[in-house]
Amino acid sequence: MTSAGDPAAYDGELDAVFAETARRTGASIGALYLLAPDERSLWLNVLCGAPADFAAPWARVPVTAPAPVAVAVREERLVWVGSQEEMARSYPRTAVVLPYPLALAAAPVTGTRRWGALLLMWPATRPPYMTGRERGHITSSCRRLARLLEEAAEHGRPLSGVERTRVVPLALGGGSGSPAMAAADFAERLPGGSCALDLEGRVTYVSSGACDLLDCEAGRLLGTVPWQSLRWLDDPTYEDRYRAAVLSREPVSFTACRPPDHWLEFHLYPDASGISIRIVPSGAEPPPSPAPSHTTRTVTPARAGRLYQLTHLAAGLTEVVGVQDVVALVAEQIMPAFDARGLVVSTAEAGRLRITGYRGYDPRTIERLDGLPLDTDFTPAGRALSSGIPAFFSDPEEMRRMYPEAPQVSGKQAWAFLPLIVSGRPVGCCILSYDRPRAFPAEERAVMTSLAGLIAQALDRARLYDTKHELAHGLQQALLPRALPEIAGLRVAARYLPATRGMDIGGDFYDLIRLGDTAAAAVIGDVQGHNVAAAALMGQVRTGIYAHASLGTPPDRILARTNRLLAELAPDLFTSCLYAHLDFARRRVTLAGAGHPPPLLRLADRDTRPAPITPGPLLGIDPEAVFPLTEIPLTPGLMLAFYTDGLIETPGVDLDDAITDLARHLARADERDLDLLIDYLLTKAGPHGQRADDIALLVLHHDAD
């Protein structure tokens, strides 16, 4: 009997609610993901309808990943994928590891906090849409799961995804408990009988006819997986057919040759309890295979699970951008796949190995290993990188014979040193280590070596990206003001966010200029584009405006002169701009705009609305353009919010409606901390997910007298 604080009680009730949800929705496979303590990744906690090793490529999912479960958690909404085609179109990375006809739903498990996500999968035979009742049932089940998780946390039993995945039965009563029961299940699925597998792939029933066709006794087959007990089935192609049957829940067929020349047809019929297999002699023999080459070496093909991990990592590496992104992906995908307990990724720089990321090591150990020369004899990393040949050490004694000091430094018991080579050029080294001695079979070494090539390509691209990013960031910081001046009676805050995709550099700018003791000027602008050309033109515009403003030129004349300058430069890039002159002595604000969205005015009573300005045309189009002036009172407590269109432009949303929404959010914001106020505006009004344009935001608050 379990008590309220017994961990088994919470696990059992959670498993029951989870499995009941899968059954009531008719799902063939269910998975419950929970957020890790740092809330940066989702870990698979409970699984039903499939063996745990099937889920290895997606046992850990970063919250930022373009995957249905991650999107469900990030955006707190139910994600529905009705077909394989929709999966490939919307989530190509997930489609790589789920290349089967199926439908999928991911729903957030949320209560007083975010807990994770529920994932359900159905065969493609179900309708490609979800009914309101199904949505309601999934939503209510997610609420029940969240309540159980909250109760567990309240009783000192917080559940998180870092625990080992539990596999629970999907069908009531669990799986077949004996060969006799398995045979009964099989008889219900097929008119005849030959062979039955459980969802783990183990043979649970085999008929005498199947034994004759397979040329193998029942005792050698029962309890084993076919590709281990029948070596001629040890090919990832056949294992993939079994995976397809389990995941798609649809019949699958294939033909295989039992040596020397007996061709057999295998027909797989899956359901929630296992797979029934009908085996018959093939009606037509396929063409003979080419004669094998004369060699004494036996090549064992890689397991299908390893190949899926390889393709999953390859898909993930195409999406990472920075070096730390590569390290994180390797840690999340490679380490669990090979049961590694330690990871070191180093890059070759100026004849030395610089450690760029690690997991499972003491920082003092990393400090000692960082910066070793490439020709070091201290560890095998340098030799592996210079030779391009991976090095594997199964125990400390094997390592000690060649590198006496290495085992003492790290305290590890087994190592795989994988050189990262791109077009014959050394990029770095990836080291996987283990806390216990471990053998490295030939199959595993081959997969690790292939992975090293993928990691090397991604790491090389990531280093180039980081270099460009640092250059762009430095240029952007040089073009924008380092700090805004302190002006009596005025509180200010500003923010610049580059477009998500690109070089993190753009043409949006802002400035605050002190004009003596009784005046100041605020300016914001947007040069078309977010690249180096836009940034260069932005620097010219900002410099020109600053120079004219320092001479006391009126706002309309400042824009007119800057406009003529841009027309003469003919940059083929348009520029919007808004200039505000704040006169504290006369208590007036004079505005002039050039095709820029109007600033927002918030009065002391929180009444908020766009400023009634009449803007002129964009700068650089008409050299004789006129820019009308608008004056408004500079009252105590007045707040002015200047912004670029990246904050308000959303496809399908009217611009005036977007400005109205921004004004509503500004009216509700707390003005005590302007930086927090900007954070609030960006969260409420800013674009969610990828930013297609740069954003600049400048907020001024005139303190009450």
Secondary structure by P-SEA (a helix, b strand, c coil): ccccccaaaaaaaaaaaaaaaaaaacccbbbbbbbccccccccccccccccccccccccccccccccaaaaaaaccbbbbbccaaaaaaccaaaaaaccccccbbbbbbcccccccbbbbbbcccccccccaaaaaaaaaaaaaaaaaaaaaaaacccccccccbbbbbcccccccccaaaaaaaaaaaccccccccccccccccccaaaaaaacccccccccccccccccccccaaaaaaaaaaaaacbbbbbccccccbbbbbbbbbbcccbbbbbbbccccccccccccccccbbbbcccaaaaaaaaaaaaaaaccccaaaaaaaaaacccccccccbbbbbbbcccbbbbcccccccaaaaaaaccccccccccaaaaaaaacbbbbbccaaaaaaccccccccccccbbbbbbbbccccccbbbbbbbccbbbbcaaaaaaaaaaaaaaaaaaaaaaaaaaaaaaaaaaaaaacccbbbbbcccccccccccccccccccccccccccccccbbbbbbbccccccaaaaaaaaaaaaaaaaaaaacccaaaaaaaaaaaaaaacccbbbbbbbbbbbccccbbbbbbccccbbbbbcccccccccccccccccccccbbbbbbbbbbbcccbbbbbbcccccccccccaaaaaaaaaaaaaacccccaaaaaaaaaaaccccccccbbbbbbbbbbccc
